[in-house]
């Protein structure tokens, strides 16, 4: 008894890659490995802190008071670092009905406009949060959980915000230089050609 062939493209190691399949990451001046390694480090620290807290609660019926404060900070940092990676890889949220329709020139302009808006937004967030960091430092604000200086946490907001703005500017420049502008694997023509060549 034979099984029916699977539908869709079937590529193996011997199959040549099609020319319209793009690389996973575009080349950037600042390596994308920075965000990737920061994500790994933050998630590892979160897992270790949480696991240590679970063990301490189980064996001693008490908990580390500092774990909640650090965990909240690390989760916020994880969201910001992942946001930077999403902007650099052009994976931010968009309405594909508008961004993937129309001529290539229109799609390029929309991509540049989206990247510019991201750069402006996070540039403003970074600029305005500098005042918050200065106030935390000047008035010697401390955290409510374990009494650490609040600026130890808040100083990372402008730093990462400016990093995201820089990633958005880099994306805008790359989209301006790109001549063959296509969506990342969602183009119907590329999908049809993959299926046709796989058969």
C-alpha positions as a Markdown table, in Angstrom:
| # | Residue | x | y | z |
|---|---|---|---|---|
| 1 | Unk | 0.0 | 0.0 | 0.0 |
| 2 | Unk | 1.4 | 3.3 | -1.1 |
| 3 | Unk | 0.9 | 6.7 | 0.5 |
| 4 | Unk | -0.4 | 9.6 | -1.6 |
| 5 | Unk | 2.2 | 12.3 | -2.4 |
| 6 | Unk | 2.1 | 15.4 | -0.2 |
| 7 | Unk | 0.9 | 18.6 | -1.7 |
| 8 | Unk | 3.1 | 21.6 | -2.0 |
| 9 | Unk | 6.8 | 22.0 | -2.6 |
| 10 | Unk | 9.1 | 19.2 | -1.6 |
| 11 | Unk | 12.7 | 20.4 | -1.4 |
| 12 | Unk | 15.6 | 18.3 | -0.2 |
| 13 | Unk | 19.4 | 18.8 | 0.0 |
| 14 | Unk | 19.8 | 18.0 | -3.7 |
| 15 | Unk | 17.2 | 20.5 | -4.8 |
| 16 | Unk | 18.7 | 23.8 | -6.0 |
| 17 | Unk | 17.4 | 26.9 | -4.2 |
| 18 | Unk | 15.3 | 29.1 | -6.4 |
| 19 | Unk | 16.7 | 32.6 | -7.1 |
| 20 | Unk | 13.6 | 34.4 | -5.7 |
| 21 | Unk | 14.0 | 32.9 | -2.3 |
| 22 | Unk | 15.7 | 35.6 | -0.2 |
| 23 | Unk | 18.2 | 35.1 | 2.6 |
| 24 | Unk | 16.9 | 34.9 | 6.1 |
| 25 | Unk | 18.6 | 38.2 | 7.2 |
| 26 | Unk | 19.6 | 41.2 | 5.2 |
| 27 | Unk | 23.2 | 42.3 | 5.7 |
| 28 | Unk | 23.4 | 45.2 | 8.2 |
| 29 | Unk | 26.3 | 47.4 | 9.3 |
| 30 | Unk | 25.5 | 46.6 | 13.0 |
| 31 | Unk | 25.3 | 42.8 | 13.4 |
| 32 | Unk | 21.9 | 41.4 | 14.2 |
| 33 | Unk | 23.6 | 38.9 | 16.5 |
| 34 | Unk | 23.6 | 41.6 | 19.2 |
| 35 | Unk | 19.9 | 41.4 | 19.6 |
| 36 | Unk | 19.9 | 37.6 | 19.2 |
| 37 | Unk | 22.5 | 37.1 | 22.0 |
| 38 | Unk | 20.8 | 39.7 | 24.3 |
| 39 | Unk | 17.5 | 37.8 | 23.8 |
| 40 | Unk | 19.2 | 34.6 | 24.8 |
| 41 | Unk | 21.0 | 36.1 | 27.8 |
| 42 | Unk | 17.8 | 37.8 | 29.1 |
| 43 | Unk | 15.6 | 34.7 | 28.6 |
| 44 | Unk | 18.3 | 32.6 | 30.3 |
| 45 | Unk | 18.5 | 35.0 | 33.3 |
| 46 | Unk | 14.7 | 35.0 | 33.5 |
| 47 | Unk | 14.6 | 31.2 | 33.6 |
| 48 | Unk | 17.3 | 30.9 | 36.2 |
| 49 | Unk | 15.7 | 33.5 | 38.5 |
| 50 | Unk | 12.3 | 32.0 | 38.2 |
| 51 | Unk | 13.6 | 28.5 | 38.8 |
| 52 | Unk | 15.7 | 29.6 | 41.8 |
| 53 | Unk | 12.6 | 31.3 | 43.3 |
| 54 | Unk | 10.5 | 28.1 | 42.8 |
| 55 | Unk | 13.1 | 26.0 | 44.5 |
| 56 | Unk | 13.5 | 28.4 | 47.4 |
| 57 | Unk | 9.7 | 28.6 | 47.9 |
| 58 | Unk | 9.4 | 24.8 | 47.7 |
| 59 | Unk | 12.1 | 24.0 | 50.3 |
| 60 | Unk | 11.9 | 27.0 | 52.6 |
| 61 | Unk | 8.3 | 28.4 | 52.3 |
| 62 | Unk | 9.7 | 31.8 | 51.5 |
| 63 | Unk | 10.9 | 33.6 | 48.4 |
| 64 | Unk | 13.6 | 35.9 | 47.1 |
| 65 | Unk | 12.1 | 39.4 | 47.3 |
| 66 | Unk | 14.3 | 40.7 | 44.5 |
| 67 | Unk | 13.2 | 38.2 | 41.9 |
| 68 | Unk | 9.9 | 39.9 | 41.0 |
| 69 | Unk | 11.5 | 43.3 | 40.5 |
| 70 | Unk | 14.3 | 41.8 | 38.3 |
| 71 | Unk | 11.9 | 39.7 | 36.4 |
| 72 | Unk | 9.7 | 42.7 | 35.5 |
| 73 | Unk | 12.7 | 44.6 | 34.4 |
| 74 | Unk | 14.1 | 41.7 | 32.3 |
| 75 | Unk | 10.7 | 41.2 | 30.6 |
| 76 | Unk | 10.5 | 44.8 | 29.6 |
| 77 | Unk | 14.1 | 44.6 | 28.3 |
| 78 | Unk | 13.2 | 41.5 | 26.4 |
| 79 | Unk | 10.3 | 43.2 | 24.7 |
| 80 | Unk | 12.5 | 46.2 | 23.7 |
| 81 | Unk | 15.3 | 44.1 | 22.5 |
| 82 | Unk | 13.0 | 41.8 | 20.5 |
| 83 | Unk | 11.3 | 45.0 | 19.1 |
| 84 | Unk | 14.7 | 46.2 | 17.9 |
| 85 | Unk | 15.3 | 42.8 | 16.2 |
| 86 | Unk | 11.9 | 42.9 | 14.6 |
| 87 | Unk | 12.5 | 46.4 | 13.2 |
| 88 | Unk | 16.0 | 45.4 | 11.9 |
| 89 | Unk | 14.5 | 42.4 | 10.2 |
| 90 | Unk | 11.4 | 44.3 | 8.9 |
| 91 | Unk | 9.1 | 42.0 | 10.8 |
| 92 | Unk | 7.0 | 44.7 | 12.6 |
| 93 | Unk | 3.2 | 44.7 | 12.5 |
| 94 | Unk | 1.7 | 46.0 | 9.3 |
| 95 | Unk | -1.5 | 45.7 | 7.3 |
| 96 | Unk | -0.5 | 43.5 | 4.4 |
| 97 | Unk | -3.5 | 44.6 | 2.3 |
| 98 | Unk | -1.9 | 48.0 | 2.0 |
| 99 | Unk | 1.8 | 47.3 | 2.3 |
| 100 | Unk | 2.0 | 44.4 | -0.2 |
| 101 | Unk | -0.3 | 45.8 | -2.9 |
| 102 | Unk | 0.3 | 48.2 | -5.7 |
| 103 | Unk | 3.5 | 48.9 | -7.7 |
| 104 | Unk | 7.0 | 48.3 | -6.4 |
| 105 | Unk | 7.6 | 52.0 | -6.1 |
| 106 | Unk | 4.5 | 52.4 | -3.9 |
| 107 | Unk | 5.5 | 49.5 | -1.7 |
| 108 | Unk | 9.0 | 50.9 | -1.4 |
| 109 | Unk | 7.6 | 54.3 | -0.3 |
| 110 | Unk | 5.3 | 52.7 | 2.2 |
| 111 | Unk | 8.2 | 50.6 | 3.7 |
| 112 | Unk | 10.3 | 53.7 | 4.0 |
| 113 | Unk | 7.4 | 55.7 | 5.5 |
| 114 | Unk | 6.8 | 52.9 | 8.1 |
| 115 | Unk | 10.5 | 52.8 | 9.0 |
| 116 | Unk | 10.6 | 56.6 | 9.3 |
| 117 | Unk | 7.6 | 56.6 | 11.6 |
| 118 | Unk | 9.2 | 54.0 | 13.8 |
| 119 | Unk | 12.4 | 56.0 | 14.0 |
| 120 | Unk | 10.5 | 59.2 | 14.9 |
| 121 | Unk | 8.4 | 57.4 | 17.6 |
| 122 | Unk | 11.4 | 55.7 | 19.3 |
| 123 | Unk | 13.5 | 58.9 | 18.9 |
| 124 | Unk | 10.8 | 60.8 | 20.8 |
| 125 | Unk | 10.5 | 58.1 | 23.5 |
| 126 | Unk | 14.3 | 58.1 | 23.9 |
| 127 | Unk | 14.5 | 61.9 | 24.1 |
| 128 | Unk | 11.6 | 62.2 | 26.6 |
| 129 | Unk | 12.8 | 59.4 | 28.8 |
| 130 | Unk | 16.2 | 61.1 | 29.3 |
| 131 | Unk | 14.4 | 63.6 | 31.6 |
| 132 | Unk | 12.8 | 60.7 | 33.5 |
| 133 | Unk | 16.2 | 59.2 | 34.1 |
| 134 | Unk | 17.6 | 62.5 | 35.2 |
| 135 | Unk | 14.8 | 63.0 | 37.6 |
| 136 | Unk | 15.3 | 59.5 | 39.0 |
| 137 | Unk | 19.0 | 60.3 | 39.5 |
| 138 | Unk | 18.5 | 63.8 | 40.8 |
| 139 | Unk | 15.8 | 63.0 | 43.4 |
| 140 | Unk | 17.4 | 59.7 | 44.4 |
| 141 | Unk | 14.3 | 57.7 | 43.6 |
| 142 | Unk | 14.5 | 54.1 | 44.8 |
| 143 | Unk | 12.6 | 51.0 | 43.6 |
| 144 | Unk | 9.6 | 49.9 | 45.8 |
| 145 | Unk | 10.7 | 46.3 | 46.0 |
| 146 | Unk | 14.3 | 46.2 | 47.2 |
| 147 | Unk | 15.3 | 49.9 | 47.3 |
| 148 | Unk | 17.7 | 50.1 | 44.4 |
| 149 | Unk | 18.3 | 53.4 | 42.6 |
| 150 | Unk | 15.5 | 53.7 | 40.1 |
| 151 | Unk | 17.8 | 55.1 | 37.4 |
| 152 | Unk | 19.6 | 51.7 | 37.2 |
| 153 | Unk | 16.5 | 50.5 | 35.5 |
| 154 | Unk | 15.2 | 53.6 | 33.7 |
| 155 | Unk | 18.5 | 54.4 | 32.0 |
| 156 | Unk | 18.0 | 51.5 | 29.7 |
| 157 | Unk | 14.8 | 52.9 | 28.1 |
| 158 | Unk | 16.5 | 55.8 | 26.2 |
| 159 | Unk | 19.5 | 53.5 | 25.3 |
| 160 | Unk | 17.3 | 50.8 | 23.7 |
| 161 | Unk | 14.9 | 53.4 | 22.2 |
| 162 | Unk | 17.7 | 55.1 | 20.4 |
| 163 | Unk | 19.0 | 51.7 | 19.3 |
| 164 | Unk | 15.5 | 50.9 | 17.8 |
| 165 | Unk | 15.4 | 54.3 | 16.1 |
| 166 | Unk | 18.8 | 53.6 | 14.6 |
| 167 | Unk | 17.6 | 50.2 | 13.4 |
| 168 | Unk | 14.6 | 51.9 | 11.8 |
| 169 | Unk | 16.8 | 54.4 | 10.0 |
| 170 | Unk | 19.0 | 51.6 | 8.7 |
| 171 | Unk | 15.9 | 49.8 | 7.5 |
| 172 | Unk | 14.7 | 52.9 | 5.7 |
| 173 | Unk | 18.0 | 53.4 | 4.0 |
| 174 | Unk | 18.1 | 49.7 | 2.9 |
| 175 | Unk | 14.6 | 49.9 | 1.6 |
| 176 | Unk | 15.5 | 53.0 | -0.4 |
| 177 | Unk | 18.4 | 51.2 | -2.0 |
| 178 | Unk | 16.4 | 48.0 | -2.7 |
| 179 | Unk | 15.5 | 47.7 | -6.4 |
| 180 | Unk | 13.6 | 44.4 | -6.5 |
| 181 | Unk | 11.1 | 45.0 | -3.7 |
| 182 | Unk | 9.1 | 42.0 | -2.9 |
| 183 | Unk | 7.4 | 40.7 | 0.3 |
| 184 | Unk | 9.1 | 38.2 | 2.4 |
| 185 | Unk | 7.7 | 34.9 | 1.0 |
| 186 | Unk | 4.1 | 36.1 | 0.8 |
| 187 | Unk | 4.2 | 37.0 | -2.9 |
| 188 | Unk | 1.8 | 34.8 | -4.7 |
| 189 | Unk | 4.0 | 34.7 | -7.8 |
| 190 | Unk | 7.0 | 33.4 | -5.9 |
| 191 | Unk | 4.8 | 30.8 | -4.2 |
| 192 | Unk | 3.4 | 29.6 | -7.5 |
| 193 | Unk | 6.9 | 29.3 | -9.0 |
| 194 | Unk | 8.1 | 27.3 | -6.0 |
| 195 | Unk | 5.2 | 24.9 | -6.3 |
| 196 | Unk | 5.7 | 24.6 | -10.1 |
| 197 | Unk | 9.4 | 23.9 | -9.8 |
| 198 | Unk | 8.9 | 21.4 | -7.0 |
| 199 | Unk | 6.6 | 19.3 | -9.1 |
